[in-house]
Amino acid sequence: MKGTLTAFRSHPASVRLLMVNQFTINLGFYMLMPYLAAHLSGSLGLAAWVVGLVLGVRNFSQQGMFLIGGTLADRLGYKPMIVAGMLLRVVGFAALGLVGSVPALLAASAATGLAGALFNPATRAYLAADAGERRVEAFALFNVFYQAGILLGPLVGMVLTGVDFRLTCLTAAGVFAALSLVQLRLLPARRAGGGEQAAGGATAAGGATASGRGDGQGTVRAQWRTVLTNRPFLLFSAAMTGSYVLSFQVYLALPLEIRRLGGDGDFTGAATATLFAVSGLSTVLFQTRVTAWCRARMSPGTALARGVLVMGGAFLPLVLATAVTVPEDGPGRWALAAGPPVLAALLLAVGTMIAYPFEMDTVVRLSGDRLVATHYGLYNTVCGIGITLGNLLTGAALDAARSAGLSALPWLSLLALGVLCGAAVLALHRGGLLAPPAAAERTEPATA
């Protein structure tokens, strides 16, 4: 942890602020969202399909609007989109706690999703620009703050929701209101720059750039044409989509497996909480060490491929567990219910730690340092669509496994997905498609 803090202090003020921002964003988001479904179905008495619709609208508005958010960030500057997203989430979160009609709830849910679509691509593009040559290290630290917010948010929300869910919503809205003021006062104005200037034009002291012609000076159609004709970037986005499907199983398949074997009750709740704690804590404690280790021993493309392969291998313990006879009850059944899923969550976290910093850096390199936010926006949209389709297929595999008695089916499918995506990333790397000439990396070391 001391090394993490030292590395954090070594970055420019704008980069440090963006990392703290992301921690606070996740703190505010996760203190509310895990408890929203219970509020909608319990306190408001809405039908399950309405609850699903409200939650789905948030996800759809965020994933579907990422490209728009990234496009606007490249045209108008990163800071305005970050501030606009914060303010919009203030309105959305406050409304979720104060309104009761379905149309108003749908509007509030859409606002919270659109807010994320506005500030997420802008934040990552800003971080990449001001971190310069230290992008990989900066994104590793960014992931530490990201996971720390996810860890702490639900704990704060549990305390606040125990008093009143409206208090949770208003507190979360207050968090984003405070963030908005911090951005307005402390975050330097930053526009997308052309060519090399985007990666190094901002100064640590003033933050503002003396940019010439920015990326956003062309038409929106020209922006999108540039991104949509970037073949290496599109292939990379498609290859990495599977990794997001795999990582999402911490929220879907793994908790369902714990519940299937552990039943309803305190054990299942504690085991599921352990699942998330292991995933988040491992990242907070080891992300920077893992990144440093990988950078010293392998090229970015190799690290990416191996990270995705580790994520696929995370489901091997669950495959092996299906060969074990499940005890009727007692410690043996509990160990089988919790052990493999928790180990899978840990391996998923390790794979993500390996891949994530290089993944974010690769998006910048494939963009050629132009229209970086637009590239991030499209990347998030592609991966979001992949998560939706992947979850539908995972759910179908879980149902088929139960009805046909093929308990290994979903885990084998996820394992195969990891191997396939890892192989695709490795093929892109070996084919030279992950290292354009303008941003070529060092050659592969003999030990990689």
Secondary structure, 3 states (H helix, E strand, C coil): CHHHHHHHHCCCHHHHHHHHHHHHHHHHHHCCHHHHHHHHHHHCCCCHHHHHHHHHHHHHHHHHHHHHHHHHHHHHCHHHHHHHHHHHHHHHHHHHHHCCCHHHHHHHHHHHHHHHHHHHHHHHHHHHHHHHHHHHHHHHHHHHHHHHHHHHHHHHHHHHHHHCHHHHHHHHHHHHHHHHHHHHHHCCCCCCCCCCHHHHCCCCCCCCCCCCCCHHHCCHHHHHHHHHCCHHHHHHHHHHHHHHHHHHCCCCHHHHHHHHHHCCCHHHHHHHHHHHHHHHHHHHHHHHHHHHHHHHHCCHHHHHHHHHHHHHHCCHHHHHHCCCCCCCCCHHHHHHHHHHHHHHHHHHHHHHHHHHHHHHHHHHHHHCCCCHHHHHHHHHHHHHHHHHHHHHHHHHHHHHHHHHCCCCHHHHHHHHHHHHHHHHHHHHHHCCCCCCHHHCCCCCCCCC
